[in-house]
């Protein structure tokens, strides 16, 4: 079949049209004219059209979607001789069309969201048909304000073309949008050729965005593989999980790609009134163990999501993320936090809620110095994937900590049970009844502690008023049994003064775990030939202080490492986190053959009745 063949019916139609304009041509002359148009005009026009389409197809998929659409709009304007063009994409969360790209860049319309109800955009989206507006001033679907704005820009007519992009996964929905092309002419006659060209450009938009999303999916898959690989390798090691090490392994893998500077993981406490900072990168910039109130606006918005959702002037709020792109003015941030972020030169903050059984139990926070206007759906999915993997790591860390801390009460139960059995075998039950009762009470208490330790996997427990000296004394007594079980007869145990009461407020089980770990480490650190293990407690200004000392020194170059919880085993790592959780601090002194760990908790004096 001959390309651009003109049949007899079309020839007759053209001849009639020319005759009406008093231009009489014979069929042979008309055929010659058509041939000239095909060779001279049409081929040139087709060449320009192909070049323009290739320009669109060559747009780099590494640009943001907004930048891609801005370049498409520029190509459309230049080819059709239009005044301006905008491309809008349908946002299913807001059920509105938002501006993604325009040429020229209309700043005043950038954040304007357009409803689908009773608008030209809505009509085009629903019908998937083009919509021509020859005279904007006469169009009923334009508001008076919009007409005035268009007129002030010298725009009087418009052609709207639908955009459609099929989804890439079962979780997504088809992407719908609209290309609107604006012209200066009033009462413009939109030819079928103009409309077809505009439709062709709209289809190319779909192609370019599809290519970008495919590459984004590939990038997302690569990053997820890196995250999984690092976490899998760490979780597969036999020494157990430490969130500090996990963060140091994983976060650098995504930091450069996602252009973030800091990351933190929070967990929601059992009463849902507070959250605790569990891990952070870089760790030295985060107060690990710090507790924050849910009454903070940004925390409440993450933990108790209730809307309204959508894009606002300084932040974007959706059920699966909150993005604060203007921290200096965001209504969700307190003045103190705004000041801190300004000092750190943070210009974008992203919150990712992490749900367990449809309830937010954890959330991730990412800080970026870059001016992120938005994060793509693919990046939000990566951050959410990262958060879920870190949740697993946190649960495993707590499990490893609990398994580690089972040891002391288990040794005590075993030791005191053996002691009771020996008393019974000796036959003098009545003469040793008091000692047997004391041993049975300790067995009961330590068995209850083992049960409580298991429950801490699911609940954090509540804070109560505690006498630090009494806890230190009791755990010292229990540790004595552990020393006996280890056959360390050369260790001398000594109480060097316990000031009581020494009131603090905290979680009883956690404070006991702190003392157990420090006493256990101190016992093991004493040389085989023997030495001293002693305890002491006192007040120091606004602090309640517990000291545990043992024979033996820690080299000066290792002391900072020990204070960071990086000694052998998990004991110091657990202790450090639990002390920070209570707003306390650890001091270390090692000299003259002795090492002292000093734990300081804020004093909690009971209010006297007036």
Long-range contacts (C-beta under 8 A, 24 or more apart in sequence): 4-38, 4-42, 6-31, 6-34, 48-79, 49-79, 49-197, 49-200, 52-78, 52-79, 52-201, 53-200, 53-201, 53-204, 56-201, 56-204, 56-205, 56-208, 57-204, 57-207, 57-208, 59-208, 61-208, 61-211, 61-212, 61-215, 62-215, 63-212, 64-376, 65-89, 65-100, 65-101, 65-209, 65-212, 65-376, 66-100, 66-101, 66-373, 67-101, 68-101, 68-208, 68-209, 68-212, 69-100, 69-101, 69-205, 69-209, 70-101, 70-102, 70-103, 70-105, 71-101, 71-103, 72-101, 72-179, 72-201, 72-204, 72-205, 72-208, 73-101, 73-102, 73-103, 73-179, 74-103, 75-201, 76-103, 76-179, 76-181, 76-198, 76-201, 77-103, 77-181, 79-197, 79-201, 80-181, 80-194, 80-197, 80-198, 81-183, 82-181, 82-182, 82-183, 83-153, 83-154, 83-155, 83-182, 83-183, 83-184, 84-153, 84-155, 84-181, 84-182, 85-179, 85-180, 85-181, 85-182, 86-179, 86-180, 86-182, 87-163, 87-177, 87-178, 87-179, 87-180, 87-205, 88-114, 88-121, 88-177, 88-178, 88-180, 89-163, 89-175, 89-176, 89-177, 90-116, 90-125, 90-175, 90-176, 90-177, 92-173, 93-309, 93-310, 93-318, 94-309, 94-310, 94-311, 97-121, 97-122, 97-125, 97-177, 97-178, 98-311, 100-177, 111-311, 111-313, 113-310, 113-311, 120-158, 120-160, 120-180, 121-160, 121-178, 121-180, 124-160, 124-161, 124-162, 124-178, 125-162, 125-176, 125-177, 125-178, 127-162, 128-162, 128-164, 129-162, 130-159, 130-160, 130-161, 130-162, 130-195, 130-198, 130-199, 131-159, 131-160, 132-158, 132-159, 132-160, 132-190, 132-195, 133-157, 133-158, 133-159, 133-160, 134-186, 134-187, 134-188, 134-189, 134-190, 135-186, 135-187, 135-188, 137-186, 150-182, 153-182, 154-184, 155-182, 155-183, 155-184, 156-183, 156-184, 156-185, 156-186, 156-188, 157-182, 157-183, 157-184, 157-185, 157-186, 157-187, 157-188, 157-190, 158-182, 158-183, 159-183, 159-190, 159-194, 159-195, 159-198, 161-195, 161-198, 161-199, 161-201, 161-202, 162-202, 163-202, 163-205, 163-206, 164-206, 165-206, 165-209, 165-210, 166-210, 168-210, 168-213, 168-214, 168-217, 172-377, 175-209, 177-205, 179-205, 213-378, 216-376, 216-378, 217-378, 219-257, 219-378, 220-378, 220-379, 220-381, 220-382, 223-253, 223-254, 223-257, 223-382, 224-382, 224-385, 226-253, 226-254, 227-253, 227-254, 227-382, 227-385, 227-386, 227-389, 228-389, 231-389, 231-390, 231-392, 231-393, 234-393, 235-392, 235-393, 235-396, 240-396, 240-397, 240-400, 240-404, 240-570, 241-393, 241-396, 241-397, 241-400, 242-397, 242-570, 242-573, 243-278, 243-279, 243-390, 243-393, 243-394, 243-397, 244-279, 244-283, 244-288, 244-565, 244-573, 246-279, 246-390, 246-393, 246-397, 247-279, 247-280, 247-281, 247-283, 247-390, 248-281, 248-283, 250-386, 250-389, 250-390, 251-281, 252-281, 254-382, 254-386, 255-281, 258-366, 258-368, 258-379, 258-382, 258-383, 259-368, 259-370, 259-372, 260-350, 260-366, 260-367, 260-368, 261-344, 261-346, 261-367, 261-368, 261-369, 262-286, 262-346, 262-365, 262-366, 262-367, 263-364, 263-365, 263-366, 263-367, 264-364, 264-365, 265-362, 265-363, 265-364, 265-365, 265-387, 265-390, 265-394, 266-292, 266-362, 266-363, 266-364, 266-365, 267-361, 267-362, 267-394, 268-294, 268-303, 268-360, 268-361, 268-362, 268-363, 269-460, 270-459, 270-460, 270-461, 270-462, 271-462, 272-303, 272-304, 275-299, 275-303, 275-363, 276-460, 276-581, 278-362, 278-394, 279-390, 279-394, 287-580, 288-577, 288-580, 289-577, 289-578, 289-579, 289-580, 289-581, 289-582, 290-580, 290-583, 291-581, 291-583, 296-334, 296-337, 297-331, 297-332, 297-333, 297-334, 298-322, 298-324, 298-330, 298-332, 298-333, 298-337, 298-351, 301-332, 301-351, 302-351, 302-353, 302-360, 302-363, 303-353, 303-360, 303-363, 304-360, 305-353, 305-360, 316-374, 319-353, 320-352, 320-353, 320-380, 320-384, 321-350, 321-351, 321-352, 321-353, 321-375, 321-380, 321-383, 321-384, 322-350, 322-351, 323-348, 323-349, 323-350, 323-351, 323-372, 323-374, 323-375, 324-348, 324-349, 324-350, 324-351, 325-371, 325-372, 325-373, 325-374, 341-367, 344-369, 345-369, 347-371, 347-372, 348-372, 350-375, 350-383, 352-380, 352-383, 352-384, 352-387, 354-384, 354-387, 354-388, 354-391, 356-391, 361-391, 362-387, 362-391, 362-394, 363-387, 364-390, 395-457, 398-456, 398-457, 399-457, 400-570, 401-570, 401-574, 402-453, 402-454, 402-456, 402-457, 404-569, 404-570, 404-571, 404-574, 405-453, 405-513, 405-516, 405-517, 405-574, 406-450, 406-453, 407-520, 408-478, 408-479, 408-482, 408-516, 408-520, 409-446, 409-447, 409-449, 409-450, 409-453, 409-478, 409-516, 410-446, 410-450, 411-481, 411-482, 411-485, 412-442, 412-443, 412-446, 412-478, 412-481, 412-482, 413-443, 413-446, 413-447, 413-450, 414-485, 415-481, 415-482, 415-484, 415-485, 416-440, 416-442, 416-443, 416-446, 416-481, 417-443, 442-478, 442-481, 446-478, 449-509, 449-512, 452-509, 453-509, 453-513, 456-509, 460-507, 461-507, 461-508, 461-509, 461-510, 462-507, 463-505, 463-506, 463-507, 464-505, 464-506, 464-507, 464-508, 465-503, 465-504, 465-505, 465-604, 465-606, 466-503, 466-504, 466-505, 466-506, 466-508, 466-511, 467-500, 467-501, 467-502, 467-503, 468-502, 468-503, 468-504, 468-511, 468-537, 468-544, 468-546, 468-601, 469-498, 469-499, 469-500, 469-501, 469-502, 469-537, 469-546, 470-500, 470-501, 471-508, 471-511, 471-512, 471-515, 472-498, 472-515, 472-535, 472-537, 472-546, 473-498, 473-535, 474-512, 475-512, 475-515, 475-516, 475-519, 476-515, 476-519, 476-535, 478-516, 479-516, 479-519, 479-520, 479-523, 479-533, 482-519, 482-520, 482-523, 483-523, 483-533, 486-523, 488-523, 488-526, 488-530, 489-530, 490-526, 490-528, 490-529, 490-530, 490-531, 491-523, 491-526, 491-530, 491-531, 491-532, 491-533, 492-530, 492-531, 492-532, 492-533, 493-533, 493-534, 494-532, 494-533, 494-534, 494-535, 495-534, 495-535, 495-536, 496-534, 496-535, 496-536, 497-536, 497-537, 497-538, 498-535, 498-536, 498-537, 499-537, 499-538, 499-539, 500-537, 502-537, 502-538, 502-539, 502-544, 502-603, 503-544, 503-603, 503-604, 503-605, 503-606, 504-544, 504-582, 504-601, 504-602, 504-603, 504-604, 505-602, 505-604, 506-582, 506-601, 507-581, 507-582, 510-578, 510-581, 510-582, 511-578, 511-582, 511-601, 513-574, 513-575, 513-578, 514-575, 514-578, 514-579, 514-599, 515-546, 515-548, 517-571, 517-572, 517-574, 517-575, 518-548, 518-571, 518-575, 518-597, 518-599, 519-548, 520-571, 521-567, 521-569, 521-571, 521-572, 521-597, 522-548, 522-549, 522-550, 522-595, 522-597, 523-550, 525-550, 525-552, 525-595, 526-550, 526-551, 526-552, 527-551, 527-552, 532-594, 539-603, 540-600, 542-602, 542-603, 543-600, 543-601, 543-602, 543-603, 544-600, 544-601, 544-602, 544-603, 544-604, 545-598, 545-599, 545-600, 546-598, 546-599, 546-601, 547-596, 547-597, 547-598, 547-599, 548-596, 548-597, 548-599, 549-594, 549-595, 549-596, 549-597, 550-594, 550-595, 551-593, 551-594, 552-593, 552-594, 552-595, 553-590, 553-591, 553-593, 553-594, 553-595, 554-588, 554-590, 554-595, 556-590, 559-588, 559-590, 562-588, 563-588
